[in-house]
Amino acid sequence: PLKECNFTLSSKGNIHGEGNYAAFDAEIGSLLFKGHRYTPIKARGNINRQQAKINISTKGENLDVNAQIAFQNRQKTIAEANIEVAAFNPHALNLCEAFPQDTFSFSLESKYAQGKELKIEFDNFVHANSTGKEKVKKFFISDNITNGQHNISLHSDFINGNIVGVLNYNELINSFLYPLGKHLPTAGV
């Protein structure tokens, strides 16, 4: 649970008029969550009725993230995100009890256009612990939708493939998780 939060926000722009435009600069200077005190989290950007551009960052030993997020909502929703994670240690952040020495770093780029496409690309994913490092140079998934039919492509260092058809994401995910949980119960899925 969130125990303590110190938040400052400054904004300038026309937030009540016709354009509903605002530029903002915000900082969570002190955040205590599940017993971990986070380094300052900063957000800066601009927003109006049809679009937003936001940069969020924090730089600490156990969480070092810089994210740029853009969002448009005209006739169809379009969202893009570029996220650089230089350090992520879920145990040190009290987000999990297992794997106390495990750290992660990666870059993520994604794009979503409502009803048309979804692209997610992980670059330079590194998982490190006391026994060494595992690296995945690239993991790319895309879904192009034409006339309700999905064409999902997976490309990475370890798997390449395509899935084509009329699909439901929840059913597709459950199709993969059920056998995984059945044959690897310690995976906890």
C-alpha contacts under 8 A as a table, 3 or more apart, distances in Angstrom:
res1	aa1	res2	aa2	distance
1	P	33	F	6.04
1	P	34	K	5.73
2	L	5	C	7.63
2	L	31	L	7.89
2	L	32	L	6.29
2	L	33	F	4.72
2	L	34	K	6.72
3	K	31	L	7.82
3	K	32	L	5.55
3	K	33	F	6.01
3	K	34	K	7.62
4	E	30	S	7.28
4	E	31	L	5.64
4	E	32	L	5.05
4	E	33	F	7.36
5	C	28	I	6.98
5	C	29	G	7.69
5	C	30	S	5.45
5	C	31	L	4.52
5	C	32	L	6.50
6	N	28	I	5.71
6	N	29	G	5.57
6	N	30	S	4.96
6	N	31	L	6.54
7	F	26	A	7.47
7	F	27	E	5.90
7	F	28	I	4.48
7	F	29	G	6.12
7	F	30	S	7.40
8	T	26	A	5.67
8	T	27	E	5.40
8	T	28	I	6.46
8	T	29	G	7.59
9	L	24	F	7.14
9	L	25	D	5.91
9	L	26	A	4.29
9	L	27	E	6.55
10	S	24	F	5.73
10	S	25	D	5.37
10	S	26	A	6.30
11	S	22	A	6.41
11	S	23	A	5.57
11	S	24	F	4.25
11	S	25	D	6.37
12	K	15	I	7.98
12	K	22	A	5.73
12	K	23	A	5.53
12	K	24	F	6.59
13	G	21	Y	5.78
13	G	22	A	4.45
13	G	23	A	6.09
14	N	17	G	5.66
14	N	19	G	6.81
14	N	20	N	5.56
14	N	21	Y	5.11
14	N	22	A	5.93
15	I	19	G	7.62
15	I	20	N	4.51
15	I	21	Y	5.34
15	I	22	A	5.59
16	H	19	G	7.89
16	H	20	N	5.58
17	G	20	N	5.43
19	G	48	N	6.93
19	G	49	R	7.48
20	N	48	N	5.28
20	N	49	R	6.27
21	Y	46	N	7.29
21	Y	47	I	5.82
21	Y	48	N	4.41
21	Y	49	R	7.43
22	A	46	N	5.57
22	A	47	I	5.50
22	A	48	N	6.47
23	A	44	R	7.75
23	A	45	G	5.75
23	A	46	N	4.10
23	A	47	I	6.47
24	F	43	A	7.92
24	F	44	R	5.62
24	F	45	G	5.54
24	F	46	N	5.99
25	D	42	K	7.65
25	D	43	A	5.93
25	D	44	R	4.43
25	D	45	G	6.73
26	A	42	K	5.80
26	A	43	A	5.05
26	A	44	R	6.18
27	E	40	P	6.65
27	E	41	I	5.62
27	E	42	K	4.41
27	E	43	A	6.20
28	I	31	L	6.63
28	I	40	P	5.55
28	I	41	I	5.09
28	I	42	K	6.43
29	G	39	T	7.25
29	G	40	P	4.53
29	G	41	I	6.61
30	S	37	R	7.10
30	S	38	Y	6.72
30	S	39	T	7.04
30	S	40	P	6.19
31	L	37	R	5.66
31	L	38	Y	5.46
31	L	39	T	7.63
31	L	40	P	7.64
32	L	35	G	6.13
32	L	36	H	5.53
32	L	37	R	4.46
32	L	38	Y	6.42
33	F	36	H	5.42
33	F	37	R	6.59
33	F	38	Y	7.77
34	K	93	L	7.82
34	K	94	N	6.07
34	K	95	L	7.64
35	G	94	N	7.01
36	H	92	A	7.79
36	H	93	L	5.73
36	H	94	N	6.59
38	Y	41	I	7.78
38	Y	60	G	7.48
39	T	58	T	6.46
39	T	59	K	6.59
39	T	60	G	5.67
40	P	58	T	6.01
40	P	59	K	7.60
41	I	56	I	7.13
41	I	57	S	5.75
41	I	58	T	4.68
41	I	59	K	7.92
42	K	55	N	7.96
42	K	56	I	5.58
42	K	57	S	5.30
42	K	58	T	6.38
43	A	54	I	6.78
43	A	55	N	5.51
43	A	56	I	4.37
43	A	57	S	6.59
44	R	54	I	5.71
44	R	55	N	5.28
44	R	56	I	6.66
45	G	52	A	7.39
45	G	53	K	5.37
45	G	54	I	4.29
45	G	55	N	6.08
46	N	52	A	5.73
46	N	53	K	5.53
46	N	54	I	6.57
47	I	50	Q	7.95
47	I	51	Q	5.91
47	I	52	A	4.16
47	I	53	K	6.44
48	N	51	Q	5.56
48	N	52	A	6.31
49	R	73	N	7.91
50	Q	72	Q	5.58
50	Q	73	N	4.99
50	Q	74	R	5.93
51	Q	70	A	7.35
51	Q	71	F	5.28
51	Q	72	Q	4.22
51	Q	73	N	6.14
52	A	69	I	7.88
52	A	70	A	5.62
52	A	71	F	5.13
52	A	72	Q	6.64
53	K	68	Q	7.35
53	K	69	I	5.79
53	K	70	A	4.47
53	K	71	F	6.56
54	I	68	Q	5.77
54	I	69	I	5.20
54	I	70	A	6.43
55	N	66	N	7.28
55	N	67	A	5.57
55	N	68	Q	4.49
55	N	69	I	6.36
56	I	65	V	7.85
56	I	66	N	5.91
56	I	67	A	5.18
56	I	68	Q	6.57
57	S	64	D	7.58
57	S	65	V	5.39
57	S	66	N	4.35
57	S	67	A	6.22
58	T	63	L	7.03
58	T	64	D	5.56
58	T	65	V	5.46
58	T	66	N	6.69
59	K	63	L	6.37
59	K	64	D	4.26
59	K	65	V	6.37
60	G	63	L	5.09
60	G	64	D	5.22
61	E	64	D	6.76
61	E	87	A	6.99
62	N	87	A	5.89
62	N	88	F	5.36
62	N	89	N	5.05
62	N	90	P	7.77
62	N	92	A	6.47
62	N	93	L	6.81
63	L	85	V	7.73
63	L	86	A	7.65
63	L	87	A	5.16
63	L	88	F	4.69
63	L	89	N	6.63
63	L	93	L	7.98
64	D	85	V	5.88
64	D	86	A	5.30
64	D	87	A	4.92
64	D	88	F	6.67
65	V	83	I	7.12
65	V	84	E	5.70
65	V	85	V	4.57
65	V	86	A	6.25
65	V	87	A	7.21
66	N	83	I	5.83
66	N	84	E	5.26
66	N	85	V	6.66
67	A	81	A	7.04
67	A	82	N	5.66
67	A	83	I	4.23
67	A	84	E	6.27
68	Q	81	A	5.66
68	Q	82	N	5.23
68	Q	83	I	6.39
69	I	79	A	7.45
69	I	80	E	5.81
69	I	81	A	4.44
69	I	82	N	6.56
70	A	79	A	5.70
70	A	80	E	5.18
70	A	81	A	6.39
71	F	77	T	7.49
71	F	78	I	5.84
71	F	79	A	4.41
71	F	80	E	6.47
72	Q	77	T	5.82
72	Q	78	I	5.13
72	Q	79	A	6.33
73	N	76	K	5.90
73	N	77	T	4.58
73	N	78	I	6.43
74	R	77	T	6.61
76	K	113	A	7.09
76	K	114	Q	5.70
77	T	112	Y	7.80
77	T	113	A	5.96
77	T	114	Q	5.23
78	I	111	K	7.45
78	I	112	Y	5.52
78	I	113	A	4.45
78	I	114	Q	6.29
79	A	111	K	5.72
79	A	112	Y	5.13
79	A	113	A	6.64
80	E	109	E	7.61
80	E	110	S	5.55
80	E	111	K	4.37
80	E	112	Y	6.38
81	A	108	L	7.69
81	A	109	E	5.71
81	A	110	S	5.23
81	A	111	K	6.59
82	N	107	S	7.52
82	N	108	L	5.79
82	N	109	E	4.54
82	N	110	S	6.60
83	I	107	S	5.71
83	I	108	L	5.06
83	I	109	E	6.40
84	E	105	S	7.99
84	E	106	F	6.27
84	E	107	S	4.55
84	E	108	L	6.49
85	V	88	F	6.85
85	V	104	F	7.92
85	V	105	S	5.18
85	V	106	F	5.24
85	V	107	S	6.04
86	A	104	F	7.77
86	A	105	S	4.95
86	A	106	F	6.62
87	A	103	T	6.70
87	A	104	F	5.90
87	A	105	S	5.17
88	F	103	T	5.54
88	F	104	F	5.09
88	F	105	S	6.29
89	N	92	A	5.53
89	N	93	L	6.41
89	N	101	Q	7.80
89	N	102	D	6.29
89	N	103	T	4.62
89	N	104	F	6.54
90	P	93	L	5.09
90	P	94	N	6.31
90	P	95	L	5.14
90	P	96	C	5.99
90	P	102	D	7.83
90	P	103	T	7.45
91	H	94	N	5.02
91	H	95	L	5.76
91	H	96	C	5.09
91	H	97	E	5.84
91	H	98	A	6.75
91	H	99	F	6.62
91	H	100	P	5.17
91	H	101	Q	7.60
91	H	102	D	7.62
92	A	95	L	7.61
92	A	100	P	6.99
93	L	96	C	7.92
94	N	97	E	6.92
96	C	99	F	7.92
97	E	100	P	7.09
99	F	102	D	5.52
101	Q	128	A	7.92
101	Q	129	N	5.22
101	Q	130	S	6.52
102	D	127	H	6.86
102	D	128	A	5.61
102	D	129	N	4.58
102	D	130	S	7.76
103	T	127	H	5.83
103	T	128	A	5.32
103	T	129	N	6.50
104	F	125	F	7.26
104	F	126	V	5.52
104	F	127	H	4.70
104	F	128	A	6.43
105	S	124	N	7.61
105	S	125	F	5.77
105	S	126	V	5.26
105	S	127	H	6.92
106	F	122	F	6.71
106	F	123	D	6.01
106	F	124	N	5.37
106	F	125	F	4.32
106	F	126	V	6.37
107	S	122	F	5.60
107	S	123	D	5.08
107	S	124	N	6.51
107	S	125	F	7.05
108	L	120	I	7.09
108	L	121	E	5.59
108	L	122	F	4.61
108	L	123	D	6.42
109	E	119	K	7.94
109	E	120	I	5.83
109	E	121	E	5.17
109	E	122	F	6.65
110	S	118	L	7.48
110	S	119	K	5.29
110	S	120	I	4.34
110	S	121	E	6.24
111	K	117	E	7.70
111	K	118	L	5.74
111	K	119	K	5.14
111	K	120	I	6.69
112	Y	116	K	7.97
112	Y	117	E	5.80
112	Y	118	L	4.54
112	Y	119	K	6.51
113	A	116	K	5.46
113	A	117	E	5.21
113	A	118	L	6.48
114	Q	117	E	6.84
115	G	145	I	6.58
116	K	144	N	5.90
116	K	145	I	4.85
116	K	146	T	6.89
117	E	142	S	7.23
117	E	143	D	5.39
117	E	144	N	4.51
117	E	145	I	5.88
118	L	142	S	5.46
118	L	143	D	5.02
118	L	144	N	6.65
119	K	140	F	7.50
119	K	141	I	5.82
119	K	142	S	4.25
119	K	143	D	6.43
120	I	140	F	5.85
120	I	141	I	5.32
120	I	142	S	6.32
121	E	138	K	7.18
121	E	139	F	5.73
121	E	140	F	4.33
121	E	141	I	6.37
122	F	125	F	6.66
122	F	138	K	5.64
122	F	139	F	5.03
122	F	140	F	6.29
123	D	136	V	7.39
123	D	137	K	5.55
123	D	138	K	4.60
123	D	139	F	6.57
124	N	135	K	6.72
124	N	136	V	5.83
124	N	137	K	4.45
124	N	138	K	6.18
125	F	135	K	5.66
125	F	136	V	5.09
125	F	137	K	6.26
125	F	138	K	7.38
126	V	133	K	6.67
126	V	134	E	5.79
126	V	135	K	4.61
126	V	136	V	6.59
127	H	133	K	5.60
127	H	134	E	5.26
127	H	135	K	6.55
128	A	131	T	7.75
128	A	132	G	5.75
128	A	133	K	4.28
128	A	134	E	6.47
129	N	132	G	5.57
129	N	133	K	6.53
136	V	139	F	7.21
136	V	156	S	7.75
136	V	157	D	6.37
137	K	156	S	7.62
137	K	157	D	6.58
138	K	155	H	7.78
138	K	156	S	5.24
138	K	157	D	6.26
139	F	154	L	7.47
139	F	155	H	5.86
139	F	156	S	4.31
139	F	157	D	7.04
140	F	153	S	7.81
140	F	154	L	5.77
140	F	155	H	5.13
140	F	156	S	6.16
141	I	152	I	7.02
141	I	153	S	5.52
141	I	154	L	4.64
141	I	155	H	6.53
142	S	151	N	7.90
142	S	152	I	5.53
142	S	153	S	5.28
142	S	154	L	6.87
143	D	150	H	6.17
143	D	151	N	5.40
143	D	152	I	4.30
143	D	153	S	6.49
144	N	150	H	5.88
144	N	151	N	5.31
144	N	152	I	6.66
145	I	148	G	5.98
145	I	149	Q	5.47
145	I	150	H	4.64
145	I	151	N	6.37
146	T	149	Q	5.32
146	T	150	H	6.72
148	G	166	V	6.46
149	Q	164	V	7.17
149	Q	165	G	5.25
149	Q	166	V	4.75
149	Q	167	L	7.33
150	H	163	I	7.70
150	H	164	V	5.59
150	H	165	G	5.35
150	H	166	V	5.90
150	H	167	L	6.53
151	N	162	N	6.93
151	N	163	I	5.91
151	N	164	V	4.53
151	N	165	G	6.75
152	I	162	N	5.46
152	I	163	I	5.02
152	I	164	V	6.23
153	S	160	N	7.61
153	S	161	G	5.86
153	S	162	N	4.47
153	S	163	I	6.57
154	L	159	I	6.97
154	L	160	N	5.24
154	L	161	G	5.17
154	L	162	N	6.21
155	H	158	F	7.98
155	H	159	I	5.95
155	H	160	N	4.42
155	H	161	G	6.65
156	S	159	I	5.34
156	S	160	N	6.18
167	L	171	E	7.79
167	L	172	L	7.07
168	N	171	E	5.43
168	N	172	L	6.15
169	Y	172	L	5.00
169	Y	173	I	6.09
170	N	173	I	5.24
170	N	174	N	6.15
171	E	174	N	5.10
171	E	175	S	6.07
172	L	175	S	5.08
172	L	176	F	6.74
173	I	176	F	5.36
173	I	177	L	6.20
174	N	177	L	4.90
174	N	178	Y	5.79
175	S	178	Y	5.82
175	S	179	P	7.30
176	F	179	P	6.18
176	F	180	L	6.50
177	L	180	L	5.00
177	L	181	G	5.99
177	L	189	V	6.42
178	Y	181	G	5.30
178	Y	182	K	6.13
178	Y	189	V	7.73
179	P	182	K	4.90
179	P	183	H	6.03
180	L	183	H	5.41
180	L	184	L	5.59
180	L	185	P	7.63
180	L	187	A	7.77
180	L	189	V	7.25
181	G	184	L	5.18
181	G	185	P	5.01
181	G	186	T	7.83
181	G	187	A	6.59
181	G	188	G	6.63
181	G	189	V	5.08
182	K	185	P	5.92
184	L	187	A	5.61
184	L	188	G	7.94
185	P	188	G	5.83
185	P	189	V	7.32
